[in-house]
Amino acid sequence: MELNTIEKSSGAPIYARTNDSALEEIAFATGETELGTVLIARSGVGVCSIIMGSDGDDLSNDLAERFPESRLVRDNAKLGATLHRDAGRRP
């Protein structure tokens, strides 16, 4: 398995598997919590990313950097329950 390394501003490398058919498509959704905006992403094998920040577009761009080989699909309907349960999303 090949790893993609992405250097973030924090200096800590992020590793993402490439050439993994389960990661070809990643569904994601964003929502607001008491702590700010959260993005949750799920591949065919389960949750692959949870990112916190202040802007949904920035979070989507961050996800694209982490998984450059994957097709990202916004799917708030599919992941709404996951956002509510795992991130404490406000109704």
HTML snippet that shows the backbone in 3Dmol.js (N, CA, C, O; Angstrom):
<script src="https://3Dmol.org/build/3Dmol-min.js"></script>
<div id="view" style="width:600px;height:400px;position:relative"></div>
<script>
const pdb = `
ATOM      1  N   MET A   1       0.849  -1.173   0.000  1.00  0.00           N
ATOM      2  CA  MET A   1       0.000   0.000   0.000  1.00  0.00           C
ATOM      3  C   MET A   1       0.892   1.232   0.000  1.00  0.00           C
ATOM      4  O   MET A   1       1.846   1.316   0.773  1.00  0.00           O
ATOM      5  N   GLU A   2       0.586   2.166  -0.850  1.00  0.00           N
ATOM      6  CA  GLU A   2       1.340   3.403  -0.964  1.00  0.00           C
ATOM      7  C   GLU A   2       0.687   4.469  -0.087  1.00  0.00           C
ATOM      8  O   GLU A   2      -0.539   4.533   0.006  1.00  0.00           O
ATOM      9  N   LEU A   3       1.502   5.303   0.553  1.00  0.00           N
ATOM     10  CA  LEU A   3       0.983   6.385   1.376  1.00  0.00           C
ATOM     11  C   LEU A   3       1.290   7.712   0.721  1.00  0.00           C
ATOM     12  O   LEU A   3       2.373   7.906   0.169  1.00  0.00           O
ATOM     13  N   ASN A   4       0.342   8.623   0.780  1.00  0.00           N
ATOM     14  CA  ASN A   4       0.519   9.990   0.319  1.00  0.00           C
ATOM     15  C   ASN A   4       0.790  10.835   1.552  1.00  0.00           C
ATOM     16  O   ASN A   4       0.029  10.759   2.517  1.00  0.00           O
ATOM     17  N   THR A   5       1.830  11.624   1.555  1.00  0.00           N
ATOM     18  CA  THR A   5       2.118  12.499   2.683  1.00  0.00           C
ATOM     19  C   THR A   5       1.802  13.929   2.289  1.00  0.00           C
ATOM     20  O   THR A   5       2.232  14.402   1.237  1.00  0.00           O
ATOM     21  N   ILE A   6       1.049  14.616   3.136  1.00  0.00           N
ATOM     22  CA  ILE A   6       0.682  16.003   2.898  1.00  0.00           C
ATOM     23  C   ILE A   6       1.185  16.818   4.079  1.00  0.00           C
ATOM     24  O   ILE A   6       0.847  16.520   5.224  1.00  0.00           O
ATOM     25  N   GLU A   7       1.965  17.811   3.823  1.00  0.00           N
ATOM     26  CA  GLU A   7       2.447  18.686   4.891  1.00  0.00           C
ATOM     27  C   GLU A   7       1.429  19.801   5.128  1.00  0.00           C
ATOM     28  O   GLU A   7       1.074  20.526   4.199  1.00  0.00           O
ATOM     29  N   LYS A   8       0.973  19.935   6.340  1.00  0.00           N
ATOM     30  CA  LYS A   8       0.022  20.979   6.716  1.00  0.00           C
ATOM     31  C   LYS A   8       0.786  22.101   7.415  1.00  0.00           C
ATOM     32  O   LYS A   8       1.955  21.940   7.766  1.00  0.00           O
ATOM     33  N   SER A   9       0.135  23.208   7.608  1.00  0.00           N
ATOM     34  CA  SER A   9       0.780  24.362   8.233  1.00  0.00           C
ATOM     35  C   SER A   9       1.267  24.045   9.642  1.00  0.00           C
ATOM     36  O   SER A   9       2.204  24.680  10.127  1.00  0.00           O
ATOM     37  N   SER A  10       0.649  23.078  10.303  1.00  0.00           N
ATOM     38  CA  SER A  10       1.084  22.719  11.642  1.00  0.00           C
ATOM     39  C   SER A  10       2.413  21.976  11.622  1.00  0.00           C
ATOM     40  O   SER A  10       3.046  21.797  12.662  1.00  0.00           O
ATOM     41  N   GLY A  11       2.837  21.542  10.428  1.00  0.00           N
ATOM     42  CA  GLY A  11       4.090  20.813  10.313  1.00  0.00           C
ATOM     43  C   GLY A  11       3.925  19.320  10.507  1.00  0.00           C
ATOM     44  O   GLY A  11       4.840  18.560  10.190  1.00  0.00           O
ATOM     45  N   ALA A  12       2.790  18.875  11.016  1.00  0.00           N
ATOM     46  CA  ALA A  12       2.556  17.448  11.224  1.00  0.00           C
ATOM     47  C   ALA A  12       2.094  16.820   9.913  1.00  0.00           C
ATOM     48  O   ALA A  12       1.119  17.279   9.318  1.00  0.00           O
ATOM     49  N   PRO A  13       2.785  15.773   9.457  1.00  0.00           N
ATOM     50  CA  PRO A  13       2.372  15.156   8.194  1.00  0.00           C
ATOM     51  C   PRO A  13       1.061  14.409   8.348  1.00  0.00           C
ATOM     52  O   PRO A  13       0.740  13.900   9.421  1.00  0.00           O
ATOM     53  N   ILE A  14       0.313  14.351   7.265  1.00  0.00           N
ATOM     54  CA  ILE A  14      -0.936  13.607   7.213  1.00  0.00           C
ATOM     55  C   ILE A  14      -0.726  12.492   6.207  1.00  0.00           C
ATOM     56  O   ILE A  14      -0.227  12.734   5.108  1.00  0.00           O
ATOM     57  N   TYR A  15      -1.098  11.285   6.564  1.00  0.00           N
ATOM     58  CA  TYR A  15      -0.924  10.159   5.668  1.00  0.00           C
ATOM     59  C   TYR A  15      -2.281   9.685   5.174  1.00  0.00           C
ATOM     60  O   TYR A  15      -3.207   9.508   5.966  1.00  0.00           O
ATOM     61  N   ALA A  16      -2.399   9.482   3.877  1.00  0.00           N
ATOM     62  CA  ALA A  16      -3.629   8.981   3.273  1.00  0.00           C
ATOM     63  C   ALA A  16      -3.264   7.827   2.352  1.00  0.00           C
ATOM     64  O   ALA A  16      -2.341   7.937   1.546  1.00  0.00           O
ATOM     65  N   ARG A  17      -3.982   6.734   2.472  1.00  0.00           N
ATOM     66  CA  ARG A  17      -3.726   5.595   1.597  1.00  0.00           C
ATOM     67  C   ARG A  17      -4.155   5.937   0.182  1.00  0.00           C
ATOM     68  O   ARG A  17      -5.177   6.591  -0.029  1.00  0.00           O
ATOM     69  N   THR A  18      -3.377   5.498  -0.772  1.00  0.00           N
ATOM     70  CA  THR A  18      -3.750   5.660  -2.171  1.00  0.00           C
ATOM     71  C   THR A  18      -3.891   4.285  -2.787  1.00  0.00           C
ATOM     72  O   THR A  18      -3.465   3.286  -2.208  1.00  0.00           O
ATOM     73  N   ASN A  19      -4.486   4.239  -3.958  1.00  0.00           N
ATOM     74  CA  ASN A  19      -4.715   2.984  -4.666  1.00  0.00           C
ATOM     75  C   ASN A  19      -5.569   2.021  -3.857  1.00  0.00           C
ATOM     76  O   ASN A  19      -5.381   0.808  -3.954  1.00  0.00           O
ATOM     77  N   ASP A  20      -6.472   2.514  -3.086  1.00  0.00           N
ATOM     78  CA  ASP A  20      -7.384   1.707  -2.290  1.00  0.00           C
ATOM     79  C   ASP A  20      -8.777   1.893  -2.869  1.00  0.00           C
ATOM     80  O   ASP A  20      -9.333   2.989  -2.802  1.00  0.00           O
ATOM     81  N   SER A  21      -9.347   0.841  -3.434  1.00  0.00           N
ATOM     82  CA  SER A  21     -10.641   0.965  -4.114  1.00  0.00           C
ATOM     83  C   SER A  21     -11.743   1.424  -3.165  1.00  0.00           C
ATOM     84  O   SER A  21     -12.714   2.034  -3.613  1.00  0.00           O
ATOM     85  N   ALA A  22     -11.620   1.149  -1.874  1.00  0.00           N
ATOM     86  CA  ALA A  22     -12.637   1.580  -0.914  1.00  0.00           C
ATOM     87  C   ALA A  22     -12.642   3.092  -0.739  1.00  0.00           C
ATOM     88  O   ALA A  22     -13.622   3.660  -0.257  1.00  0.00           O
ATOM     89  N   LEU A  23     -11.553   3.745  -1.128  1.00  0.00           N
ATOM     90  CA  LEU A  23     -11.458   5.192  -0.975  1.00  0.00           C
ATOM     91  C   LEU A  23     -11.662   5.925  -2.300  1.00  0.00           C
ATOM     92  O   LEU A  23     -11.422   7.130  -2.381  1.00  0.00           O
ATOM     93  N   GLU A  24     -12.101   5.216  -3.335  1.00  0.00           N
ATOM     94  CA  GLU A  24     -12.323   5.870  -4.613  1.00  0.00           C
ATOM     95  C   GLU A  24     -13.380   6.959  -4.500  1.00  0.00           C
ATOM     96  O   GLU A  24     -13.239   8.022  -5.105  1.00  0.00           O
ATOM     97  N   GLU A  25     -14.435   6.709  -3.734  1.00  0.00           N
ATOM     98  CA  GLU A  25     -15.477   7.714  -3.517  1.00  0.00           C
ATOM     99  C   GLU A  25     -15.629   7.941  -2.027  1.00  0.00           C
ATOM    100  O   GLU A  25     -15.743   6.996  -1.246  1.00  0.00           O
ATOM    101  N   ILE A  26     -15.631   9.196  -1.647  1.00  0.00           N
ATOM    102  CA  ILE A  26     -15.801   9.572  -0.245  1.00  0.00           C
ATOM    103  C   ILE A  26     -16.981  10.530  -0.162  1.00  0.00           C
ATOM    104  O   ILE A  26     -16.992  11.584  -0.797  1.00  0.00           O
ATOM    105  N   ALA A  27     -17.973  10.142   0.634  1.00  0.00           N
ATOM    106  CA  ALA A  27     -19.122  11.011   0.887  1.00  0.00           C
ATOM    107  C   ALA A  27     -18.799  11.861   2.111  1.00  0.00           C
ATOM    108  O   ALA A  27     -18.215  11.375   3.079  1.00  0.00           O
ATOM    109  N   PHE A  28     -19.187  13.142   2.056  1.00  0.00           N
ATOM    110  CA  PHE A  28     -18.910  14.004   3.205  1.00  0.00           C
ATOM    111  C   PHE A  28     -20.064  14.971   3.432  1.00  0.00           C
ATOM    112  O   PHE A  28     -20.871  15.236   2.541  1.00  0.00           O
ATOM    113  N   ALA A  29     -20.113  15.481   4.643  1.00  0.00           N
ATOM    114  CA  ALA A  29     -21.120  16.475   5.012  1.00  0.00           C
ATOM    115  C   ALA A  29     -20.501  17.414   6.035  1.00  0.00           C
ATOM    116  O   ALA A  29     -19.587  17.035   6.768  1.00  0.00           O
ATOM    117  N   THR A  30     -21.003  18.632   6.076  1.00  0.00           N
ATOM    118  CA  THR A  30     -20.574  19.595   7.080  1.00  0.00           C
ATOM    119  C   THR A  30     -21.767  20.018   7.907  1.00  0.00           C
ATOM    120  O   THR A  30     -22.908  19.969   7.448  1.00  0.00           O
ATOM    121  N   GLY A  31     -21.498  20.428   9.112  1.00  0.00           N
ATOM    122  CA  GLY A  31     -22.550  20.901   9.998  1.00  0.00           C
ATOM    123  C   GLY A  31     -21.970  21.777  11.081  1.00  0.00           C
ATOM    124  O   GLY A  31     -20.758  21.813  11.295  1.00  0.00           O
ATOM    125  N   GLU A  32     -22.842  22.472  11.752  1.00  0.00           N
ATOM    126  CA  GLU A  32     -22.429  23.371  12.833  1.00  0.00           C
ATOM    127  C   GLU A  32     -22.583  22.674  14.178  1.00  0.00           C
ATOM    128  O   GLU A  32     -23.580  21.996  14.425  1.00  0.00           O
ATOM    129  N   THR A  33     -21.596  22.843  15.039  1.00  0.00           N
ATOM    130  CA  THR A  33     -21.640  22.326  16.404  1.00  0.00           C
ATOM    131  C   THR A  33     -21.358  23.493  17.343  1.00  0.00           C
ATOM    132  O   THR A  33     -21.102  24.614  16.903  1.00  0.00           O
ATOM    133  N   GLU A  34     -21.407  23.217  18.616  1.00  0.00           N
ATOM    134  CA  GLU A  34     -21.092  24.252  19.598  1.00  0.00           C
ATOM    135  C   GLU A  34     -19.628  24.677  19.513  1.00  0.00           C
ATOM    136  O   GLU A  34     -19.271  25.771  19.951  1.00  0.00           O
ATOM    137  N   LEU A  35     -18.783  23.818  18.951  1.00  0.00           N
ATOM    138  CA  LEU A  35     -17.359  24.115  18.836  1.00  0.00           C
ATOM    139  C   LEU A  35     -16.975  24.705  17.494  1.00  0.00           C
ATOM    140  O   LEU A  35     -15.817  25.076  17.298  1.00  0.00           O
ATOM    141  N   GLY A  36     -17.912  24.803  16.567  1.00  0.00           N
ATOM    142  CA  GLY A  36     -17.627  25.337  15.244  1.00  0.00           C
ATOM    143  C   GLY A  36     -18.132  24.398  14.168  1.00  0.00           C
ATOM    144  O   GLY A  36     -18.978  23.542  14.427  1.00  0.00           O
ATOM    145  N   THR A  37     -17.613  24.559  12.961  1.00  0.00           N
ATOM    146  CA  THR A  37     -18.025  23.737  11.828  1.00  0.00           C
ATOM    147  C   THR A  37     -17.248  22.432  11.850  1.00  0.00           C
ATOM    148  O   THR A  37     -16.051  22.411  12.137  1.00  0.00           O
ATOM    149  N   VAL A  38     -17.945  21.341  11.542  1.00  0.00           N
ATOM    150  CA  VAL A  38     -17.312  20.023  11.473  1.00  0.00           C
ATOM    151  C   VAL A  38     -17.626  19.396  10.127  1.00  0.00           C
ATOM    152  O   VAL A  38     -18.729  19.538   9.599  1.00  0.00           O
ATOM    153  N   LEU A  39     -16.635  18.697   9.579  1.00  0.00           N
ATOM    154  CA  LEU A  39     -16.810  17.913   8.362  1.00  0.00           C
ATOM    155  C   LEU A  39     -16.566  16.461   8.733  1.00  0.00           C
ATOM    156  O   LEU A  39     -15.554  16.133   9.351  1.00  0.00           O
ATOM    157  N   ILE A  40     -17.496  15.592   8.353  1.00  0.00           N
ATOM    158  CA  ILE A  40     -17.330  14.156   8.543  1.00  0.00           C
ATOM    159  C   ILE A  40     -17.363  13.515   7.167  1.00  0.00           C
ATOM    160  O   ILE A  40     -18.243  13.802   6.355  1.00  0.00           O
ATOM    161  N   ALA A  41     -16.386  12.635   6.911  1.00  0.00           N
ATOM    162  CA  ALA A  41     -16.287  11.956   5.623  1.00  0.00           C
ATOM    163  C   ALA A  41     -16.292  10.451   5.842  1.00  0.00           C
ATOM    164  O   ALA A  41     -15.709   9.939   6.797  1.00  0.00           O
ATOM    165  N   ARG A  42     -16.968   9.754   4.929  1.00  0.00           N
ATOM    166  CA  ARG A  42     -17.084   8.301   5.038  1.00  0.00           C
ATOM    167  C   ARG A  42     -16.777   7.669   3.689  1.00  0.00           C
ATOM    168  O   ARG A  42     -17.302   8.084   2.655  1.00  0.00           O
ATOM    169  N   SER A  43     -15.918   6.657   3.720  1.00  0.00           N
ATOM    170  CA  SER A  43     -15.616   5.874   2.526  1.00  0.00           C
ATOM    171  C   SER A  43     -16.421   4.574   2.592  1.00  0.00           C
ATOM    172  O   SER A  43     -17.290   4.416   3.450  1.00  0.00           O
ATOM    173  N   GLY A  44     -16.128   3.664   1.696  1.00  0.00           N
ATOM    174  CA  GLY A  44     -16.800   2.379   1.693  1.00  0.00           C
ATOM    175  C   GLY A  44     -16.492   1.522   2.899  1.00  0.00           C
ATOM    176  O   GLY A  44     -17.212   0.560   3.168  1.00  0.00           O
ATOM    177  N   VAL A  45     -15.439   1.845   3.635  1.00  0.00           N
ATOM    178  CA  VAL A  45     -15.076   1.057   4.812  1.00  0.00           C
ATOM    179  C   VAL A  45     -15.421   1.742   6.131  1.00  0.00           C
ATOM    180  O   VAL A  45     -15.229   1.152   7.194  1.00  0.00           O
ATOM    181  N   GLY A  46     -15.920   2.963   6.084  1.00  0.00           N
ATOM    182  CA  GLY A  46     -16.318   3.665   7.304  1.00  0.00           C
ATOM    183  C   GLY A  46     -15.818   5.096   7.329  1.00  0.00           C
ATOM    184  O   GLY A  46     -15.334   5.619   6.325  1.00  0.00           O
ATOM    185  N   VAL A  47     -15.943   5.721   8.488  1.00  0.00           N
ATOM    186  CA  VAL A  47     -15.524   7.116   8.648  1.00  0.00           C
ATOM    187  C   VAL A  47     -14.022   7.196   8.411  1.00  0.00           C
ATOM    188  O   VAL A  47     -13.250   6.454   9.019  1.00  0.00           O
ATOM    189  N   CYS A  48     -13.610   8.099   7.528  1.00  0.00           N
ATOM    190  CA  CYS A  48     -12.184   8.230   7.211  1.00  0.00           C
ATOM    191  C   CYS A  48     -11.623   9.588   7.604  1.00  0.00           C
ATOM    192  O   CYS A  48     -10.408   9.783   7.581  1.00  0.00           O
ATOM    193  N   SER A  49     -12.498  10.540   7.968  1.00  0.00           N
ATOM    194  CA  SER A  49     -11.991  11.849   8.361  1.00  0.00           C
ATOM    195  C   SER A  49     -13.045  12.623   9.141  1.00  0.00           C
ATOM    196  O   SER A  49     -14.226  12.620   8.795  1.00  0.00           O
ATOM    197  N   ILE A  50     -12.597  13.276  10.188  1.00  0.00           N
ATOM    198  CA  ILE A  50     -13.403  14.247  10.935  1.00  0.00           C
ATOM    199  C   ILE A  50     -12.514  15.476  11.096  1.00  0.00           C
ATOM    200  O   ILE A  50     -11.443  15.400  11.698  1.00  0.00           O
ATOM    201  N   ILE A  51     -12.961  16.600  10.559  1.00  0.00           N
ATOM    202  CA  ILE A  51     -12.153  17.819  10.557  1.00  0.00           C
ATOM    203  C   ILE A  51     -12.977  18.949  11.170  1.00  0.00           C
ATOM    204  O   ILE A  51     -14.141  19.135  10.815  1.00  0.00           O
ATOM    205  N   MET A  52     -12.384  19.688  12.073  1.00  0.00           N
ATOM    206  CA  MET A  52     -13.046  20.834  12.706  1.00  0.00           C
ATOM    207  C   MET A  52     -12.430  22.126  12.171  1.00  0.00           C
ATOM    208  O   MET A  52     -11.243  22.176  11.846  1.00  0.00           O
ATOM    209  N   GLY A  53     -13.250  23.161  12.086  1.00  0.00           N
ATOM    210  CA  GLY A  53     -12.748  24.458  11.653  1.00  0.00           C
ATOM    211  C   GLY A  53     -13.832  25.508  11.746  1.00  0.00           C
ATOM    212  O   GLY A  53     -14.825  25.332  12.451  1.00  0.00           O
ATOM    213  N   SER A  54     -13.634  26.605  11.027  1.00  0.00           N
ATOM    214  CA  SER A  54     -14.596  27.699  11.093  1.00  0.00           C
ATOM    215  C   SER A  54     -15.333  27.923   9.782  1.00  0.00           C
ATOM    216  O   SER A  54     -16.301  28.682   9.742  1.00  0.00           O
ATOM    217  N   ASP A  55     -14.882  27.265   8.692  1.00  0.00           N
ATOM    218  CA  ASP A  55     -15.492  27.507   7.396  1.00  0.00           C
ATOM    219  C   ASP A  55     -15.646  26.188   6.636  1.00  0.00           C
ATOM    220  O   ASP A  55     -14.674  25.456   6.453  1.00  0.00           O
ATOM    221  N   GLY A  56     -16.862  25.890   6.199  1.00  0.00           N
ATOM    222  CA  GLY A  56     -17.139  24.645   5.498  1.00  0.00           C
ATOM    223  C   GLY A  56     -16.356  24.476   4.217  1.00  0.00           C
ATOM    224  O   GLY A  56     -15.911  23.370   3.909  1.00  0.00           O
ATOM    225  N   ASP A  57     -16.175  25.562   3.452  1.00  0.00           N
ATOM    226  CA  ASP A  57     -15.404  25.485   2.208  1.00  0.00           C
ATOM    227  C   ASP A  57     -13.939  25.151   2.478  1.00  0.00           C
ATOM    228  O   ASP A  57     -13.334  24.363   1.751  1.00  0.00           O
ATOM    229  N   ASP A  58     -13.372  25.749   3.523  1.00  0.00           N
ATOM    230  CA  ASP A  58     -11.989  25.438   3.886  1.00  0.00           C
ATOM    231  C   ASP A  58     -11.856  23.972   4.288  1.00  0.00           C
ATOM    232  O   ASP A  58     -10.871  23.317   3.949  1.00  0.00           O
ATOM    233  N   LEU A  59     -12.845  23.463   5.008  1.00  0.00           N
ATOM    234  CA  LEU A  59     -12.813  22.062   5.424  1.00  0.00           C
ATOM    235  C   LEU A  59     -12.904  21.133   4.216  1.00  0.00           C
ATOM    236  O   LEU A  59     -12.217  20.113   4.166  1.00  0.00           O
ATOM    237  N   SER A  60     -13.745  21.479   3.245  1.00  0.00           N
ATOM    238  CA  SER A  60     -13.868  20.681   2.023  1.00  0.00           C
ATOM    239  C   SER A  60     -12.551  20.672   1.253  1.00  0.00           C
ATOM    240  O   SER A  60     -12.140  19.632   0.737  1.00  0.00           O
ATOM    241  N   ASN A  61     -11.892  21.818   1.174  1.00  0.00           N
ATOM    242  CA  ASN A  61     -10.589  21.902   0.507  1.00  0.00           C
ATOM    243  C   ASN A  61      -9.543  21.070   1.243  1.00  0.00           C
ATOM    244  O   ASN A  61      -8.705  20.425   0.614  1.00  0.00           O
ATOM    245  N   ASP A  62      -9.591  21.083   2.570  1.00  0.00           N
ATOM    246  CA  ASP A  62      -8.679  20.287   3.384  1.00  0.00           C
ATOM    247  C   ASP A  62      -8.886  18.804   3.092  1.00  0.00           C
ATOM    248  O   ASP A  62      -7.917  18.058   2.947  1.00  0.00           O
ATOM    249  N   LEU A  63     -10.145  18.373   3.004  1.00  0.00           N
ATOM    250  CA  LEU A  63     -10.444  16.977   2.701  1.00  0.00           C
ATOM    251  C   LEU A  63      -9.886  16.594   1.331  1.00  0.00           C
ATOM    252  O   LEU A  63      -9.324  15.511   1.168  1.00  0.00           O
ATOM    253  N   ALA A  64     -10.041  17.472   0.357  1.00  0.00           N
ATOM    254  CA  ALA A  64      -9.520  17.205  -0.989  1.00  0.00           C
ATOM    255  C   ALA A  64      -7.996  17.057  -0.981  1.00  0.00           C
ATOM    256  O   ALA A  64      -7.451  16.246  -1.730  1.00  0.00           O
ATOM    257  N   GLU A  65      -7.313  17.828  -0.147  1.00  0.00           N
ATOM    258  CA  GLU A  65      -5.861  17.709  -0.028  1.00  0.00           C
ATOM    259  C   GLU A  65      -5.473  16.387   0.616  1.00  0.00           C
ATOM    260  O   GLU A  65      -4.467  15.785   0.241  1.00  0.00           O
ATOM    261  N   ARG A  66      -6.259  15.935   1.576  1.00  0.00           N
ATOM    262  CA  ARG A  66      -5.956  14.687   2.280  1.00  0.00           C
ATOM    263  C   ARG A  66      -6.196  13.457   1.415  1.00  0.00           C
ATOM    264  O   ARG A  66      -5.512  12.445   1.568  1.00  0.00           O
ATOM    265  N   PHE A  67      -7.164  13.540   0.506  1.00  0.00           N
ATOM    266  CA  PHE A  67      -7.522  12.393  -0.333  1.00  0.00           C
ATOM    267  C   PHE A  67      -7.541  12.812  -1.809  1.00  0.00           C
ATOM    268  O   PHE A  67      -8.603  12.839  -2.430  1.00  0.00           O
ATOM    269  N   PRO A  68      -6.385  13.135  -2.364  1.00  0.00           N
ATOM    270  CA  PRO A  68      -6.340  13.677  -3.726  1.00  0.00           C
ATOM    271  C   PRO A  68      -6.767  12.681  -4.809  1.00  0.00           C
ATOM    272  O   PRO A  68      -7.153  13.097  -5.901  1.00  0.00           O
ATOM    273  N   GLU A  69      -6.708  11.409  -4.534  1.00  0.00           N
ATOM    274  CA  GLU A  69      -7.050  10.393  -5.528  1.00  0.00           C
ATOM    275  C   GLU A  69      -8.535  10.015  -5.475  1.00  0.00           C
ATOM    276  O   GLU A  69      -9.000   9.251  -6.321  1.00  0.00           O
ATOM    277  N   SER A  70      -9.267  10.523  -4.522  1.00  0.00           N
ATOM    278  CA  SER A  70     -10.660  10.124  -4.317  1.00  0.00           C
ATOM    279  C   SER A  70     -11.626  11.112  -4.943  1.00  0.00           C
ATOM    280  O   SER A  70     -11.320  12.294  -5.095  1.00  0.00           O
ATOM    281  N   ARG A  71     -12.798  10.605  -5.304  1.00  0.00           N
ATOM    282  CA  ARG A  71     -13.888  11.454  -5.787  1.00  0.00           C
ATOM    283  C   ARG A  71     -14.722  11.820  -4.562  1.00  0.00           C
ATOM    284  O   ARG A  71     -15.268  10.945  -3.891  1.00  0.00           O
ATOM    285  N   LEU A  72     -14.816  13.115  -4.274  1.00  0.00           N
ATOM    286  CA  LEU A  72     -15.546  13.593  -3.102  1.00  0.00           C
ATOM    287  C   LEU A  72     -16.964  13.948  -3.496  1.00  0.00           C
ATOM    288  O   LEU A  72     -17.191  14.636  -4.492  1.00  0.00           O
ATOM    289  N   VAL A  73     -17.929  13.470  -2.700  1.00  0.00           N
ATOM    290  CA  VAL A  73     -19.343  13.683  -2.981  1.00  0.00           C
ATOM    291  C   VAL A  73     -20.010  14.240  -1.725  1.00  0.00           C
ATOM    292  O   VAL A  73     -20.054  13.581  -0.687  1.00  0.00           O
ATOM    293  N   ARG A  74     -20.527  15.463  -1.837  1.00  0.00           N
ATOM    294  CA  ARG A  74     -21.260  16.029  -0.696  1.00  0.00           C
ATOM    295  C   ARG A  74     -22.583  15.286  -0.576  1.00  0.00           C
ATOM    296  O   ARG A  74     -23.340  15.192  -1.542  1.00  0.00           O
ATOM    297  N   ASP A  75     -22.861  14.756   0.623  1.00  0.00           N
ATOM    298  CA  ASP A  75     -24.074  13.967   0.830  1.00  0.00           C
ATOM    299  C   ASP A  75     -24.609  14.209   2.241  1.00  0.00           C
ATOM    300  O   ASP A  75     -24.482  13.356   3.120  1.00  0.00           O
ATOM    301  N   ASN A  76     -25.205  15.379   2.445  1.00  0.00           N
ATOM    302  CA  ASN A  76     -25.733  15.720   3.762  1.00  0.00           C
ATOM    303  C   ASN A  76     -26.844  14.772   4.192  1.00  0.00           C
ATOM    304  O   ASN A  76     -26.979  14.482   5.381  1.00  0.00           O
ATOM    305  N   ALA A  77     -27.644  14.282   3.244  1.00  0.00           N
ATOM    306  CA  ALA A  77     -28.738  13.368   3.592  1.00  0.00           C
ATOM    307  C   ALA A  77     -28.190  12.061   4.152  1.00  0.00           C
ATOM    308  O   ALA A  77     -28.688  11.561   5.161  1.00  0.00           O
ATOM    309  N   LYS A  78     -27.167  11.506   3.504  1.00  0.00           N
ATOM    310  CA  LYS A  78     -26.599  10.224   3.919  1.00  0.00           C
ATOM    311  C   LYS A  78     -25.862  10.330   5.252  1.00  0.00           C
ATOM    312  O   LYS A  78     -25.925   9.414   6.073  1.00  0.00           O
ATOM    313  N   LEU A  79     -25.172  11.433   5.466  1.00  0.00           N
ATOM    314  CA  LEU A  79     -24.329  11.567   6.651  1.00  0.00           C
ATOM    315  C   LEU A  79     -24.943  12.423   7.754  1.00  0.00           C
ATOM    316  O   LEU A  79     -24.296  12.671   8.772  1.00  0.00           O
ATOM    317  N   GLY A  80     -26.174  12.874   7.569  1.00  0.00           N
ATOM    318  CA  GLY A  80     -26.811  13.709   8.584  1.00  0.00           C
ATOM    319  C   GLY A  80     -26.890  13.038   9.939  1.00  0.00           C
ATOM    320  O   GLY A  80     -26.630  13.673  10.961  1.00  0.00           O
ATOM    321  N   ALA A  81     -27.247  11.756   9.961  1.00  0.00           N
ATOM    322  CA  ALA A  81     -27.330  11.023  11.231  1.00  0.00           C
ATOM    323  C   ALA A  81     -25.955  10.876  11.866  1.00  0.00           C
ATOM    324  O   ALA A  81     -25.822  10.947  13.088  1.00  0.00           O
ATOM    325  N   THR A  82     -24.943  10.673  11.053  1.00  0.00           N
ATOM    326  CA  THR A  82     -23.572  10.559  11.569  1.00  0.00           C
ATOM    327  C   THR A  82     -23.127  11.878  12.181  1.00  0.00           C
ATOM    328  O   THR A  82     -22.518  11.893  13.251  1.00  0.00           O
ATOM    329  N   LEU A  83     -23.427  12.985  11.512  1.00  0.00           N
ATOM    330  CA  LEU A  83     -23.097  14.300  12.066  1.00  0.00           C
ATOM    331  C   LEU A  83     -23.785  14.513  13.405  1.00  0.00           C
ATOM    332  O   LEU A  83     -23.167  14.964  14.369  1.00  0.00           O
ATOM    333  N   HIS A  84     -25.040  14.189  13.452  1.00  0.00           N
ATOM    334  CA  HIS A  84     -25.813  14.396  14.683  1.00  0.00           C
ATOM    335  C   HIS A  84     -25.272  13.540  15.825  1.00  0.00           C
ATOM    336  O   HIS A  84     -25.092  14.027  16.941  1.00  0.00           O
ATOM    337  N   ARG A  85     -25.017  12.278  15.544  1.00  0.00           N
ATOM    338  CA  ARG A  85     -24.573  11.345  16.585  1.00  0.00           C
ATOM    339  C   ARG A  85     -23.128  11.589  16.999  1.00  0.00           C
ATOM    340  O   ARG A  85     -22.842  11.690  18.192  1.00  0.00           O
ATOM    341  N   ASP A  86     -22.205  11.688  16.033  1.00  0.00           N
ATOM    342  CA  ASP A  86     -20.783  11.720  16.342  1.00  0.00           C
ATOM    343  C   ASP A  86     -20.245  13.105  16.640  1.00  0.00           C
ATOM    344  O   ASP A  86     -19.270  13.239  17.380  1.00  0.00           O
ATOM    345  N   ALA A  87     -20.849  14.128  16.088  1.00  0.00           N
ATOM    346  CA  ALA A  87     -20.296  15.474  16.259  1.00  0.00           C
ATOM    347  C   ALA A  87     -21.170  16.363  17.133  1.00  0.00           C
ATOM    348  O   ALA A  87     -20.830  17.523  17.365  1.00  0.00           O
ATOM    349  N   GLY A  88     -22.278  15.846  17.615  1.00  0.00           N
ATOM    350  CA  GLY A  88     -23.140  16.666  18.448  1.00  0.00           C
ATOM    351  C   GLY A  88     -23.700  17.854  17.702  1.00  0.00           C
ATOM    352  O   GLY A  88     -23.842  18.941  18.262  1.00  0.00           O
ATOM    353  N   ARG A  89     -24.019  17.646  16.439  1.00  0.00           N
ATOM    354  CA  ARG A  89     -24.537  18.733  15.580  1.00  0.00           C
ATOM    355  C   ARG A  89     -25.801  19.329  16.183  1.00  0.00           C
ATOM    356  O   ARG A  89     -26.674  18.619  16.683  1.00  0.00           O
ATOM    357  N   ARG A  90     -25.869  20.643  16.121  1.00  0.00           N
ATOM    358  CA  ARG A  90     -27.054  21.336  16.606  1.00  0.00           C
ATOM    359  C   ARG A  90     -28.173  21.178  15.580  1.00  0.00           C
ATOM    360  O   ARG A  90     -27.919  21.276  14.379  1.00  0.00           O
ATOM    361  N   PRO A  91     -29.398  20.936  16.026  1.00  0.00           N
ATOM    362  CA  PRO A  91     -30.525  20.827  15.085  1.00  0.00           C
ATOM    363  C   PRO A  91     -30.825  22.134  14.392  1.00  0.00           C
ATOM    364  O   PRO A  91     -31.743  22.202  13.574  1.00  0.00           O
TER     365      PRO A  91
END
`;
const viewer = $3Dmol.createViewer("view");
viewer.addModel(pdb, "pdb");
viewer.setStyle({}, {cartoon: {color: "spectrum"}});
viewer.zoomTo();
viewer.render();
</script>
